[in-house]
Amino acid sequence: MDENFCIEKLKFYTIKHHNYSFMNDKILKEVEGVDCSRDVSVRGGGLTNVRALQTAGPIKSHALYILRKWILSLIVENKIMHKPKISDYWLAFYQKGDHTVPHHHLPKLYAFNYFIKTPKGSSPLIFTSSNTIIEPEEGKLVIFPSNLIHHVPSNNCDNRVVFAGNIISEWD
């Protein structure tokens, strides 16, 4: 796993899944037809920052279960934190013109983004204040501190798909 720093002097991590093509195909097959909305409510009221179709609530997918376990194992192996737990997660399906407004994930400890499908024209993930650009690449996982403000600019293609979520301590 690569350790990186943005201008805010915050450490974030990137790694590519060793078998991403198989994993991503399996995820897309298992979630075909899953319920999505553009107006997902978030805890505490209000709507999501994602301006694209996204899932709400648990997703029945064995491949996503395996992916979540892989993410947690990386966090432990790389000593990012002790006893991590994914508190919530979602899929986002971006079409041309979709985007995500600048936001953070506090009070969670970390957030993650895993690129499942990135056709030509897929928008990057951007850490807003430093303009640190994370280029979209299928199979790439990004783990970053939850206080890092980030966004996704207007997407220039159809069918950009990401899996994202929040990480807390098992003790929270």
Number of C-alpha atoms within 10 A of each C-alpha: 13 10 11 12 12 15 11 11 9 12 15 19 19 18 16 16 18 10 9 16 14 11 17 22 13 15 20 17 11 16 16 8 8 13 12 16 14 16 17 18 13 11 7 6 7 10 13 18 19 21 22 24 19 22 20 20 10 9 16 11 15 13 19 20 13 13 19 17 14 12 22 19 14 17 20 13 11 13 10 16 16 15 14 20 18 19 14 14 21 17 22 24 22 27 19 16 14 20 19 19 16 17 17 18 18 14 10 18 16 24 25 21 20 26 24 27 23 21 16 12 14 24 25 19 20 18 22 16 13 14 13 16 16 15 14 22 16 20 22 19 23 21 24 24 20 20 16 22 17 23 21 22 17 19 20 18 17 18 18 25 23 22 22 18 19 23 25 20 15 11 8 8
